[in-house]
Amino acid sequence: RCASAFHADLFSLAFKGKGALATFPVASPFTATRFPDTFLRVESEINQFRAWMNLKLHVTVPTVYKVIYDAETMVYYERIFSLIMKVRLVANSIEKLWIARSRLIMDRMFCIIRHSMHFFISNLLYYLQVDVVDSEYSAFQKAVSTATDFQVVLKAHKNFIVNVLRLSLLDNSSIQEGIERILQVCLRFVAVCRLLHHSEEAEYNQDIPEGNRRNPKVHGFAASPPIYVPPEEFIAIQKDFYSQVTFLFQIMRKVDSRGFMFRLDFNGFISKVAMDLTINPLK
């Protein structure tokens, strides 16, 4: 009955042009200067994602519980929620690229980039959700179950919040900015792949009788004309992704983030791919 007194709302704030999602390029200079129509279409696709990248959780807390869930604590919960939701959105978008089963899955560069992004983002999500939140919440529940007075509960809850912030490095602006930039590259990759998939569907519809054409709303593609995406855009995305990941790892090595690093670069996979592509870039 106590839990029913809480009320939670999920809403999205309008994108205000702040942070890495605003400053990081929508497409490569090559695409922007030589293929302005493609640039505008990529920008349009990314803007659709941005509407979901600023989700906020607003919880109305009954007065009696505000001794635990004060204003500062709720800001921390909101920050944790927003970070995990952003990562989950990107992970889901990358996963859908494979499910789409377009001709892209036959392209070696697409497969390497998608697999590397999926590896990094899924491990980041697992670390935040399981290694940090779930693990610390279990410790918090254990402390509460053995608490002898209310002050012990307050201390356990405070420790839970502090540990989640510390392990997720939410207070490290350099690391959070690095993660944001990687998320932006991933969204750019998803946007480009979606455009190519839409073009495939549009070409398919042009080659068959009108009565047998696929419905864009049913099959999840835009009813827009095919658009050309230059191969140089994939090369630029590949370069940007690995350079941003390498830069993030360099920052993380300067702080106490061994568990974080171990999960993100498990078995040195990302580092090996980045080094191999530096020596022998795909073309």
C-alpha positions in Angstrom: 0.0 0.0 0.0 2.9 2.3 0.7 4.3 1.8 -2.8 1.0 2.9 -4.4 1.5 6.3 -2.9 4.4 7.0 -5.4 3.6 8.4 -8.8 6.1 8.2 -11.7 6.0 10.1 -15.0 8.2 9.5 -18.0 8.7 12.4 -20.3 11.2 13.8 -22.9 12.6 17.3 -22.8 13.2 19.0 -26.1 16.7 18.7 -27.4 18.4 22.0 -26.5 21.6 21.6 -28.5 23.9 20.9 -25.6 26.8 18.4 -25.1 28.3 15.9 -27.5 25.0 15.2 -29.3 25.0 18.8 -30.6 28.7 19.4 -31.2 29.6 16.0 -32.8 29.2 16.0 -36.6 26.1 14.6 -38.1 28.0 13.3 -41.1 31.5 13.4 -42.6 32.7 16.6 -44.3 32.9 14.6 -47.5 29.2 13.8 -47.4 28.2 17.2 -46.1 29.9 19.0 -49.0 29.4 16.7 -51.9 26.0 15.1 -51.1 24.0 17.7 -49.2 20.7 15.8 -49.7 22.2 12.8 -48.1 23.5 15.0 -45.2 20.0 16.4 -44.6 18.4 12.9 -44.6 21.0 11.6 -42.1 20.4 14.7 -40.0 16.6 14.0 -40.1 17.1 10.4 -39.0 19.4 11.4 -36.1 16.9 14.0 -35.0 14.3 11.3 -34.6 16.5 9.5 -32.2 17.4 12.7 -30.3 13.8 13.0 -29.2 14.3 9.8 -27.2 17.8 10.6 -26.0 16.7 13.1 -23.3 14.2 11.0 -21.4 13.6 12.1 -17.8 12.0 10.3 -14.9 9.9 12.4 -12.6 8.7 10.7 -9.4 6.2 12.3 -7.0 7.3 11.3 -3.6 4.9 11.5 -0.6 6.0 13.9 2.1 6.6 11.2 4.6 9.3 9.6 2.4 11.2 12.8 1.6 13.5 12.1 4.5 14.9 9.3 2.3 14.1 10.6 -1.2 15.0 14.3 -0.9 15.5 16.5 -3.9 19.2 15.8 -4.3 18.7 12.1 -4.2 16.0 12.2 -6.9 18.4 14.1 -9.1 20.9 11.3 -8.8 18.1 8.7 -9.6 17.2 10.8 -12.7 20.8 10.9 -13.9 21.2 7.2 -13.5 17.9 6.5 -15.3 18.7 8.8 -18.2 22.1 7.3 -18.8 20.8 3.7 -18.8 17.9 4.6 -21.1 20.2 6.3 -23.6 22.5 3.3 -23.7 19.5 0.9 -24.0 18.1 2.9 -26.9 21.3 2.7 -28.8 21.8 -1.0 -28.1 18.3 -1.7 -29.3 18.8 0.3 -32.5 22.0 -1.5 -33.3 20.4 -4.8 -32.7 17.6 -4.0 -35.1 20.1 -3.4 -37.9 20.9 -7.1 -37.9 17.2 -8.1 -37.6 16.4 -6.0 -40.7 18.4 -8.5 -42.8 19.1 -6.0 -45.6 21.9 -6.4 -48.2 24.2 -4.7 -45.7 24.8 -7.9 -43.8 26.8 -9.1 -46.8 29.2 -6.1 -46.5 32.4 -6.8 -44.5 32.8 -3.2 -43.3 29.2 -3.0 -42.0 29.6 -6.3 -40.2 32.8 -5.3 -38.4 31.5 -1.9 -37.4 28.1 -3.2 -36.3 29.7 -6.0 -34.3 32.2 -3.8 -32.6 29.5 -1.2 -31.7 27.2 -3.9 -30.4 30.0 -5.5 -28.4 30.8 -2.1 -26.8 27.3 -0.9 -26.2 25.9 -4.2 -24.9 28.8 -4.5 -22.5 28.3 -1.0 -21.3 24.6 -1.6 -20.7 25.4 -4.9 -18.8 28.0 -3.1 -16.7 25.6 -0.3 -15.7 22.5 -2.4 -15.2 24.0 -5.6 -13.7 27.5 -4.9 -12.3 26.5 -1.6 -10.8 22.7 -1.1 -10.2 21.6 -4.7 -9.6 24.7 -5.6 -7.6 24.5 -2.5 -5.4 20.8 -2.9 -5.0 21.2 -6.4 -3.7 23.8 -5.2 -1.2 21.3 -2.4 -0.2 18.5 -4.9 0.3 20.7 -7.1 2.5 21.6 -4.1 4.7 18.0 -3.1 5.1 16.9 -6.6 5.9 19.3 -6.7 8.9 18.8 -3.1 10.0 18.0 -2.5 13.6 16.9 1.1 13.4 15.9 3.8 10.8 19.3 5.5 10.8 20.9 2.3 9.5 18.4 2.3 6.6 19.2 5.9 5.8 22.9 5.1 5.8 22.5 2.0 3.6 20.5 4.0 1.1 23.1 6.8 1.0 25.8 4.2 0.5 23.8 2.7 -2.4 23.5 6.0 -4.2 27.2 6.9 -3.6 28.4 3.5 -4.8 26.3 3.6 -8.0 27.5 7.1 -8.8 31.1 6.1 -8.2 31.0 2.9 -10.1 29.2 4.4 -13.1 31.5 7.4 -13.1 28.5 9.7 -13.5 30.4 12.5 -11.8 33.3 12.3 -14.2 32.4 14.8 -16.9 35.2 13.7 -19.2 34.2 10.1 -19.2 30.5 10.9 -19.6 31.3 13.2 -22.5 33.3 10.4 -24.1 30.4 8.0 -23.7 28.1 10.6 -25.3 30.4 11.0 -28.3 30.5 7.2 -28.8 26.7 7.1 -28.6 26.5 9.8 -31.2 28.7 7.9 -33.6 26.6 4.8 -33.1 23.4 6.8 -33.8 25.0 8.2 -37.0 25.8 4.6 -38.1 22.2 3.5 -37.4 20.9 6.5 -39.3 23.0 5.8 -42.4 22.1 2.1 -42.3 18.4 2.9 -42.0 18.7 5.2 -45.1 20.3 2.4 -47.1 17.6 -0.1 -45.9 14.9 2.4 -46.9 16.5 2.8 -50.3 16.5 -1.0 -50.8 12.8 -1.1 -50.0 12.0 1.8 -52.3 13.9 0.1 -55.1 12.1 -3.2 -54.4 8.7 -1.4 -54.7 9.7 0.2 -58.0 10.5 -3.2 -59.6 7.2 -5.0 -58.8 3.5 -4.4 -59.7 1.7 -1.8 -57.6 -0.7 -4.3 -56.0 2.2 -6.4 -54.6 4.3 -3.5 -53.2 5.2 -3.4 -49.5 3.5 -0.9 -47.3 6.0 1.5 -45.7 4.0 1.7 -42.5 3.8 -2.1 -42.2 7.4 -2.9 -43.0 8.9 0.1 -41.1 10.6 2.1 -43.8 10.1 5.6 -45.0 8.0 6.2 -48.1 10.8 8.4 -49.6 12.9 8.2 -52.7 16.2 6.2 -52.6 19.2 8.2 -51.4 22.9 7.6 -52.2 25.2 7.2 -49.3 28.9 7.4 -50.3 31.2 4.6 -49.1 33.4 7.3 -47.6 30.7 7.9 -44.9 31.1 4.3 -43.6 34.9 4.8 -43.6 34.5 8.0 -41.6 32.1 6.4 -39.1 34.6 3.5 -38.6 37.4 5.9 -38.0 35.4 8.1 -35.6 34.1 5.2 -33.6 37.4 3.6 -32.9 39.1 6.9 -32.3 36.4 7.9 -29.8 36.6 4.5 -28.0 40.4 4.7 -27.9 40.2 8.2 -26.4 37.7 7.1 -23.8 39.9 4.2 -22.8 42.8 6.5 -22.4 40.8 8.7 -20.0 39.5 5.7 -18.0 43.0 4.4 -17.4 43.7 7.5 -15.4 40.9 6.8 -12.9 40.0 3.8 -10.8 37.8 2.1 -13.3 39.3 -1.4 -13.7 35.9 -3.1 -13.5 34.4 -0.7 -16.0 37.4 -1.1 -18.4 37.4 -4.9 -18.1 33.7 -5.1 -19.1 33.9 -2.5 -22.0 37.1 -4.0 -23.5 36.6 -7.6 -22.5 39.5 -9.8 -23.6 40.9 -6.7 -25.3 38.5 -7.2 -28.2 37.9 -3.5 -29.1 41.6 -2.6 -28.6 42.7 -5.3 -30.9 40.2 -4.4 -33.7 41.1 -0.7 -33.4 44.8 -1.5 -33.6 44.3 -3.9 -36.6 42.3 -1.3 -38.5 44.9 1.4 -37.8 47.5 -0.8 -39.5 45.2 -2.3 -42.2 42.2 0.0 -42.7 39.2 -1.4 -44.5 38.4 0.0 -47.9 
